[in-house]
């Protein structure tokens, strides 16, 4: 059974990029809200070696049916060659909060 709501996560190189992505998605009503977390140090494999970067994590709440549109918009605005864009199903939540996500996204 598919879940109706998801948490979508991406990482960005700067706060400016993160805010730009968040604002674009909010204006299009694709997400109900987003949290931006700074001060993250990421380590990862890139082009055959271990690399690292200081990043901003963006955590967004949305309807699962909007994932494709959200992915397209993040990809369009993102500076990374391969940005992290993952969706995690919300399997349970406050009825009032989930109703709010429903009402704030189109």
Sine and cosine of phi, psi and omega as CSV:
sin_phi,cos_phi,sin_psi,cos_psi,sin_omega,cos_omega
0.00,0.00,0.84,-0.55,-0.02,-1.00
-0.94,0.34,0.50,-0.87,0.04,-1.00
-1.00,0.01,0.49,-0.87,-0.07,-1.00
-1.00,0.08,-0.48,0.88,-0.08,-1.00
-0.83,-0.56,0.48,-0.88,-0.01,-1.00
-0.67,-0.74,0.38,-0.93,0.23,-0.97
-0.97,-0.25,0.82,-0.57,0.02,-1.00
-0.94,-0.34,0.72,-0.69,-0.05,-1.00
-0.83,-0.55,0.63,-0.77,0.16,-0.99
-0.61,-0.79,0.28,-0.96,0.10,-0.99
-0.86,-0.51,0.55,-0.84,-0.04,-1.00
-0.76,-0.65,0.43,-0.90,-0.02,-1.00
-0.96,0.28,-0.41,0.91,-0.05,-1.00
-0.54,-0.84,0.32,-0.95,0.09,-1.00
-0.90,0.43,-0.58,0.82,0.01,-1.00
-0.89,0.46,-0.71,0.70,0.02,-1.00
-0.90,0.44,-0.70,0.72,0.01,-1.00
-0.86,0.50,-0.73,0.69,0.00,-1.00
-0.90,0.44,-0.63,0.78,0.02,-1.00
-0.88,0.48,-0.71,0.70,0.02,-1.00
-0.91,0.42,-0.73,0.68,0.00,-1.00
-0.85,0.52,-0.76,0.65,-0.04,-1.00
-0.88,0.47,-0.65,0.76,0.01,-1.00
-0.89,0.45,-0.69,0.73,-0.01,-1.00
-0.94,0.35,-0.61,0.79,0.05,-1.00
-0.91,0.41,-0.70,0.71,-0.02,-1.00
-0.88,0.48,-0.56,0.83,0.03,-1.00
-1.00,0.10,0.00,1.00,0.00,-1.00
0.86,0.51,0.50,0.87,0.03,-1.00
-1.00,0.09,-0.40,0.92,0.06,-1.00
-0.79,-0.61,0.46,-0.89,0.04,-1.00
-1.00,0.05,-0.55,0.84,0.00,-1.00
-0.26,-0.97,0.22,-0.98,0.05,-1.00
-0.55,-0.84,0.54,-0.84,0.11,-0.99
-0.92,-0.40,0.71,-0.70,0.04,-1.00
-0.91,-0.42,0.85,-0.53,-0.04,-1.00
-0.92,-0.39,0.84,-0.54,-0.01,-1.00
-0.98,-0.19,0.15,-0.99,0.08,-1.00
0.98,0.20,0.40,0.92,0.00,-1.00
-1.00,-0.01,0.72,-0.69,0.15,-0.99
-0.93,-0.36,0.87,-0.49,-0.03,-1.00
-0.96,-0.27,0.58,-0.82,0.13,-0.99
-0.83,-0.56,0.66,-0.75,-0.13,-0.99
-0.31,-0.95,0.33,-0.94,0.12,-0.99
-0.99,0.15,0.75,-0.66,0.06,-1.00
-0.50,-0.86,0.86,-0.51,-0.01,-1.00
0.79,0.61,0.72,0.69,0.12,-0.99
0.99,0.16,0.14,0.99,0.04,-1.00
-0.60,-0.80,0.33,-0.94,0.05,-1.00
-0.98,0.18,0.79,-0.61,-0.02,-1.00
-0.84,-0.54,0.12,-0.99,0.07,-1.00
-0.53,-0.85,0.36,-0.93,0.01,-1.00
-0.40,-0.92,0.51,-0.86,0.18,-0.98
-1.00,0.05,0.78,-0.62,-0.12,-0.99
-0.68,-0.73,0.17,-0.98,0.14,-0.99
-0.91,-0.41,0.75,-0.66,0.06,-1.00
-0.99,-0.11,0.72,-0.69,0.06,-1.00
-0.90,-0.43,0.82,-0.57,-0.02,-1.00
-0.89,-0.46,0.88,-0.47,-0.11,-0.99
-0.87,-0.50,0.54,-0.84,0.06,-1.00
-0.94,-0.35,0.74,-0.68,-0.11,-0.99
-0.40,-0.92,0.07,-1.00,0.15,-0.99
-1.00,0.10,0.61,-0.79,-0.02,-1.00
-0.88,0.47,-0.53,0.85,-0.03,-1.00
-0.91,0.41,-0.30,0.95,-0.01,-1.00
-1.00,-0.05,0.05,1.00,-0.07,-1.00
-0.83,0.56,-0.72,0.69,-0.05,-1.00
-0.86,0.50,-0.69,0.73,0.02,-1.00
-0.92,0.40,-0.62,0.78,0.03,-1.00
-0.91,0.41,-0.71,0.70,0.03,-1.00
-0.85,0.52,-0.70,0.71,0.00,-1.00
-0.88,0.48,-0.69,0.72,-0.02,-1.00
-0.93,0.36,-0.67,0.74,0.05,-1.00
-0.88,0.47,-0.72,0.70,0.00,-1.00
-0.86,0.50,-0.65,0.76,-0.01,-1.00
-0.90,0.44,-0.62,0.79,-0.10,-0.99
-1.00,-0.08,-0.25,0.97,-0.15,-0.99
-0.99,0.12,0.57,-0.82,0.00,-1.00
-1.00,0.04,-0.29,0.96,-0.04,-1.00
-0.97,0.25,0.55,-0.83,0.09,-1.00
-0.90,0.43,-0.65,0.76,0.02,-1.00
-0.74,-0.67,0.99,0.10,-0.02,-1.00
-0.96,0.30,0.53,-0.85,0.14,-0.99
-0.94,0.34,0.85,-0.53,0.12,-0.99
-0.62,-0.78,0.98,-0.18,-0.04,-1.00
-0.80,-0.60,0.50,-0.87,0.05,-1.00
-0.87,-0.49,0.72,-0.69,0.02,-1.00
-0.88,-0.47,0.85,-0.53,-0.03,-1.00
-0.91,0.41,0.63,-0.78,0.14,-0.99
-1.00,0.01,0.95,-0.31,-0.08,-1.00
-1.00,0.08,-0.33,0.94,0.05,-1.00
-0.34,-0.94,0.42,-0.91,0.02,-1.00
-0.10,-1.00,0.20,-0.98,0.06,-1.00
-0.85,0.53,0.77,-0.64,0.00,-1.00
-0.85,0.53,-0.63,0.77,0.00,-1.00
-0.91,0.41,-0.65,0.76,-0.01,-1.00
-0.93,0.37,-0.71,0.71,0.01,-1.00
-0.91,0.43,-0.60,0.80,0.07,-1.00
-0.89,0.45,-0.63,0.78,0.04,-1.00
-0.89,0.46,-0.69,0.72,0.07,-1.00
-0.85,0.53,-0.72,0.69,0.01,-1.00
-0.83,0.55,-0.72,0.69,-0.08,-1.00
-0.95,0.30,-0.50,0.87,-0.10,-0.99
-1.00,-0.02,-0.09,1.00,0.02,-1.00
-0.88,-0.47,0.49,-0.87,-0.03,-1.00
-0.86,-0.51,0.00,0.00,0.00,0.00
